[in-house]
């Protein structure tokens, strides 16, 4: 008998917590705390505590499946890959699209974008980061020179003020909430914007700003106006490290505070309290998430918070800044690797120069120089689609409409670990190895690169994602460019062409518990926990103010659709539910989807707890169980997006942010009726 | 026989070279395997040579025992849980286990609950004055000792000092209480722990009472260990001599001093809780438990919790599923179910995502109960916990 404690990193969110798996004769039989890991010191949240059950779910994909006469049939890798390569030979750079995932490893993501660019000749490569944190890059590259998290997780504790902008921290990032509690115990103040009275509002926040959904810009403009009126801006920081203050000052002088009160629904006194608390702090840290991003004005929302940070000098030192909180294990890494239609690896903007750079690096010619389609566009415009580790049929707005589009495509490949909603529409389904079934690196929330070792074998014929793509490249005649025999060889290529990763090696990662933060330019460099300490990454090294006019949400309630619908997450489930809904303990906590309804609205509508109601928008309708709670204010309904059987994104509106192409999944108008 | 004491050292050259304090523990473990006394050894070793990361290892080959030599002050894996959960309570495997006092106590409590078969175990006790939380310890090495944590090759806790030895042979020491007041040093439960010599194990081994770094003071604590030690001596695996009365006295004095320090910590830690008014206390604990995110970390880490189907699970109907924080009944049930038998191992607090002072609370309650019921958990497998010895009569009266 062999029984071992083997360390790994949690497969769920982007904190990157350590845990021990107990492996007995090749099978995981338990998990135990890894107390040395600097992120979680032996503690794990409900999902992290149930990290491995999904691996052993009976419906894991174990064999390649090919649709024949309307049904899926098991087949060999050889046959599946031959079929795919013959179909992809029909595709053109204009009608082929590849969607990678925040769940892929860096090595997988790197190979996928290289395949798309080299073998398919197109920049039609995207990943689900487009649907959550694309506004970070769009707003923060101009403002500060990078859309990444600026401080490291441990350094968060240095702050004496937190601005949690639309992030329900206690439920969605519990291990970061723990650091905020630590800071709070030393006297830090917590400001929180969220329409809902979440656990974070009730137990973590000191100043709750329950704004109306989608009114962030109006709130922050008002706060900045107050800060200037009170003379609380950081004059020295503004003078030495920023540019554009005069334009911002002019713009803010026209902001009407009473109008802001009316738009946001927050009493002016409260706005003032928040503004003064943030401005007066020694080190203030903005942590933000989808509450800000998933609006058609997501980029504007990020810009306005960047302005606030620059105005008060709360950037460019450890524990401060405006920090995009990527929600998934490789939310940062898949972007770093270039799975975006506008960026080659290392955030090199798509164009002649970048194409040339990578033509040299990869020894190829004719790399695409024009941006590809963004995620949602690609789904509607490409007739040859390759989708890995994600479920657009759960996460894109207006999925009924998407379904119609996908039913018409010429060829759809889905590569995943389970059957998903989108795999029902696929022509070929390929089984992928997951998590500890292969060796790989990921890049977590604070640019923290850690390595996950292979601890068990994948089920059946499942293979690592990178292996599958390399086989396919070989079939298409690109063997010499994809001649990788291990993830380690891919990582060596990543190091050679993405400068911030240059100093990170598998050997170093093996020895460094907690990993290494990029940028890490050389092998003797310790990595960079905090960004922008000396200067910002903009061409002139300065922080740039970008004045932002408030714009109301695209679809507001009316007589026919009287409620605002907002969507989001729960602590016990994860994104599309593919992993957590196959985890018995988490299913016991929350079995099915629900809609949160304020007691006042429930009375008016004549619904009670556990009733089944129909929610209907101009796009479609779902049936869902009612949860009467004052977590939501009157007029607002909340539906989590984890549940395929009451899919929130049937309802949401497909209006996109013009710069980031992120969708407005946080606000639309909806009606609610008791199911007859 | 039980009560015998020796000053001992190994005779194995390889072990003597690598081990500390004469390599007695390593030699005894190896002998236990070689002689067929046990089928396996369960000990703790530094994973990949990293002394901040001690993991339990199950060894069946005598020659591999040497990999577990040396004290790891930053390791506090849950040995009792490992036995119960992953080795089926040693039901069909005879195992020699190295145990700190809290490990031994937890194993005994689980044996009372028929979760571990004590007859199949040989508990080799290790004297312990506390373990350090590893993540904080690495920071402490950098911040307080100003050394690279990877350069540390040994730690020692003695006379309220923490001494570290570096690769180059140099030593650095700091006052332990001062470190602890700054948030470093030992785990909180260890500071309060009054059991330094695990006499509830079969054998205890420690350096107290020895005068050099080449011997170990051992005490035989059970009859079955007596034969084992005798065989180890007779086959020449260890060499022993009788401790002088000075040595025995030094050992007790060191123990008493450590106990006194622990009592001071108890007094200090508990005072802050006890001094609160009833309202303050309620507010304090409500606030603390409002941070709970229902990860079940405390329950799963607790060696006393053993129910196969816990009353607090979402499908049992007592605590509504899906709510964060859970109803206050959750921490109440947790506390009441274990407080009579808490062995102050601190695993619950280590595993708590929200760093709630769980071990402080439950051990404080336990100390109250100890005085009421005259029951000390983890000491004697024959002594059943108070909650298990409530007569039926009393139960029916309370439910009437």
Interface residues (C-beta under 8 A of the other chain):
Chain A: X1 X3 X4 X5 X7 X20 X22 X24 X29 X30 X32 X33 X34 X35 X36 X37 X38 X40 X41 X42 X43 X44 X45 X46 X48 X49 X170 X171 X174 X175 X177 X178 X181 X182 X199 X202 X203 X204 X510 X513 X570 X571 X572 X585 X588 X589 X590 X591
Chain B: X47 X48 X50 X52 X53 X55 X56 X57 X58 X74 X76 X77 X78 X81 X82 X85 X86 X87 X133 X134 X135 X136 X138 X290 X291 X293 X294 X295 X296 X297 X300 X301 X313 X314 X315 X321 X322 X324 X325 X350 X351 X352 X353 X354 X355
